Amino acid sequence: MACASRTDVPAQAENAAAPGDPVVTLERTACFGGCPVYRIWASADGKVGYEGRSHVRRVGTTTGEVPVERLQALFSELERAGYFSFANRYTSAEPTCGRYTTDSPSAITSVRYEGRAKRIEHDYGCGSTPGALVVLEQRIDEVLNSSRWTGR
């Protein structure tokens, strides 16, 4: 099997998450001020990991769980809102940014769902970011229940 051709592996399997691998992640970065800085992620079985860095109630790492049904509903919401069709980057150097203001935090999301994988970097200083992306970032926070550790 070690010499088998990669064409033997279905293309979708390359983007599929292994059990326990994150299927959704959200990272919030620093700003000029007191923005919460943390990373949160969930695996397909509902396990949630969290790493708080600064301006959050819980600094350090911890774990939790969310119902798998809530994750499935989130994936449906991401799909309907067009997450996989958004640009990969809304940052100051990109034409997708539009008008730019400095000192804002960023959100970095990634999603693996039904054989697709997408990662989006979003600098909140970019004026042309789709509003739906901001809503989806908030929904990831809500579904993974980050407020239990961030205090926000």
C-alpha positions as CSV (number, residue, x, y, z in Angstrom):
1,M,0.0,0.0,0.0
2,A,2.9,2.4,0.6
3,C,3.6,2.6,-3.1
4,A,-0.1,3.2,-4.1
5,S,-0.7,6.1,-6.3
6,R,-2.3,9.2,-4.8
7,T,-5.0,8.9,-7.4
8,D,-6.4,6.0,-5.4
9,V,-7.4,8.5,-2.7
10,P,-10.7,10.4,-3.4
11,A,-10.1,14.1,-3.7
12,Q,-12.6,14.8,-0.9
13,A,-10.7,12.6,1.5
14,E,-7.7,15.0,1.3
15,N,-9.8,17.8,2.8
16,A,-11.7,15.6,5.3
17,A,-10.9,16.1,8.9
18,A,-9.7,13.1,10.9
19,P,-11.6,12.2,14.0
20,G,-10.7,14.7,16.7
21,D,-9.3,17.3,14.2
22,P,-10.8,20.7,14.3
23,V,-13.6,21.2,11.9
24,V,-14.2,24.8,12.8
25,T,-11.8,27.4,14.3
26,L,-12.0,31.0,15.3
27,E,-9.0,33.1,16.4
28,R,-9.4,36.7,17.5
29,T,-6.2,38.9,17.5
30,A,-5.1,41.9,19.4
31,C,-6.0,45.5,18.7
32,F,-5.0,48.9,19.9
33,G,-6.9,48.6,23.1
34,G,-8.5,45.8,25.2
35,C,-9.8,43.4,22.5
36,P,-10.1,39.8,23.6
37,V,-7.3,37.6,22.2
38,Y,-8.1,33.9,22.0
39,R,-8.5,30.9,19.8
40,I,-11.4,28.4,20.0
41,W,-12.0,25.3,17.9
42,A,-14.3,22.3,17.7
43,S,-14.0,18.8,16.3
44,A,-16.9,16.9,14.6
45,D,-17.7,15.0,17.8
46,G,-18.5,18.3,19.6
47,K,-15.2,18.5,21.6
48,V,-14.2,22.2,22.0
49,G,-10.7,23.5,22.7
50,Y,-9.9,27.0,23.9
51,E,-6.7,29.0,24.4
52,G,-7.1,32.4,26.0
53,R,-4.2,34.8,25.5
54,S,-5.2,38.3,26.9
55,H,-8.2,40.5,27.8
56,V,-10.3,37.4,28.5
57,R,-11.7,35.9,31.7
58,R,-9.8,32.6,31.3
59,V,-6.1,32.9,30.2
60,G,-4.6,29.5,29.2
61,T,-6.1,26.4,27.7
62,T,-9.2,24.4,28.6
63,T,-11.8,22.2,26.9
64,G,-15.5,21.8,26.8
65,E,-18.3,20.3,24.6
66,V,-21.2,21.4,22.5
67,P,-24.0,19.3,21.0
68,V,-23.1,17.8,17.6
69,E,-26.5,19.0,16.4
70,R,-25.5,22.6,17.1
71,L,-22.3,22.1,15.0
72,Q,-24.4,20.6,12.2
73,A,-26.7,23.6,12.3
74,L,-23.7,26.0,12.2
75,F,-22.4,24.2,9.1
76,S,-25.7,24.6,7.4
77,E,-25.8,28.3,8.3
78,L,-22.2,28.8,7.0
79,E,-23.2,27.0,3.8
80,R,-26.4,29.1,3.3
81,A,-24.5,32.4,4.0
82,G,-21.8,31.6,1.3
83,Y,-18.8,31.1,3.6
84,F,-17.0,29.0,1.1
85,S,-17.4,31.6,-1.6
86,F,-15.9,34.5,0.4
87,A,-12.4,35.7,-0.4
88,N,-9.6,34.1,1.6
89,R,-8.3,37.4,2.9
90,Y,-9.8,40.7,3.9
91,T,-6.6,42.4,4.9
92,S,-5.0,45.9,4.2
93,A,-2.8,44.6,1.3
94,E,-5.7,43.0,-0.5
95,P,-8.1,44.6,-3.1
96,T,-11.0,42.9,-1.1
97,C,-10.3,45.2,1.8
98,G,-11.6,48.5,0.5
99,R,-11.3,51.5,2.7
100,Y,-8.9,50.7,5.6
101,T,-8.6,52.0,9.2
102,T,-5.8,51.0,11.5
103,D,-5.6,49.5,15.0
104,S,-8.5,47.0,14.6
105,P,-8.4,43.4,15.6
106,S,-8.6,40.5,13.2
107,A,-10.6,37.3,13.1
108,I,-9.3,34.2,11.4
109,T,-11.7,31.4,10.8
110,S,-11.4,28.0,9.2
111,V,-14.0,25.4,8.4
112,R,-13.8,21.8,7.1
113,Y,-17.2,20.5,5.9
114,E,-18.3,17.8,3.5
115,G,-14.8,17.5,1.8
116,R,-14.2,21.2,1.6
117,A,-11.8,23.4,3.6
118,K,-11.7,27.2,3.8
119,R,-9.6,29.6,5.9
120,I,-10.4,33.3,6.0
121,E,-8.3,36.1,7.4
122,H,-10.5,39.2,8.3
123,D,-9.0,42.4,9.5
124,Y,-11.8,44.5,11.0
125,G,-10.2,47.6,9.6
126,C,-11.3,46.6,6.1
127,G,-14.4,48.4,5.0
128,S,-15.5,46.1,2.2
129,T,-15.8,42.9,4.2
130,P,-19.2,41.2,3.6
131,G,-21.4,41.8,6.6
132,A,-22.4,38.1,6.5
133,L,-18.8,37.2,7.4
134,V,-19.0,39.2,10.6
135,V,-22.3,37.6,11.5
136,L,-20.8,34.1,10.9
137,E,-17.8,34.9,13.1
138,Q,-20.2,35.9,15.9
139,R,-22.2,32.7,15.3
140,I,-19.1,30.5,15.7
141,D,-18.5,32.3,19.0
142,E,-22.1,31.6,20.0
143,V,-22.3,28.0,19.0
144,L,-18.9,27.1,20.6
145,N,-20.0,29.2,23.7
146,S,-16.7,31.1,23.9
147,S,-18.3,33.6,26.3
148,R,-17.9,31.0,29.2
149,W,-14.2,31.7,29.0
150,T,-13.9,35.1,27.4
151,G,-16.5,36.8,29.6
152,R,-17.9,38.6,26.6
